[in-house]
Amino acid sequence: MRNSNQKVKQEYEGIKKRINEGVDPIDIGKKSTNLPGNKVLIKGAHGRYVVEIFGDQVNVLGMGARGNNRNMQTFQNLMNEMYGLNLQY
């Protein structure tokens, strides 16, 4: 599990770097998806990341490691409840 968490952390750092460089979050990850309310679900190889876009500012709202089904379910439920999304895995 520790190795998986390290991969998610590295992926997250790479995503933050790309966002800071001005890359549109929808262009990060092959299957990233627009969500209601200026939000984007970034689908990485090791994790899922929900971000919200305000003009040129991007805020990370949540992240979950893909390698753990219970973690993904918790992530899905939390994002759906807190931000009125309809994430399904």
PyMOL commands that set and color helices and strands:
alter all, ss='L'
color gray80, all
select helices_A, chain A and resi 2-20+25-27+69-83
alter helices_A, ss='H'
color red, helices_A
select strands_A, chain A and resi 33-35+39-43+47-54+57-65
alter strands_A, ss='S'
color yellow, strands_A
deselect
rebuild
show_as cartoon
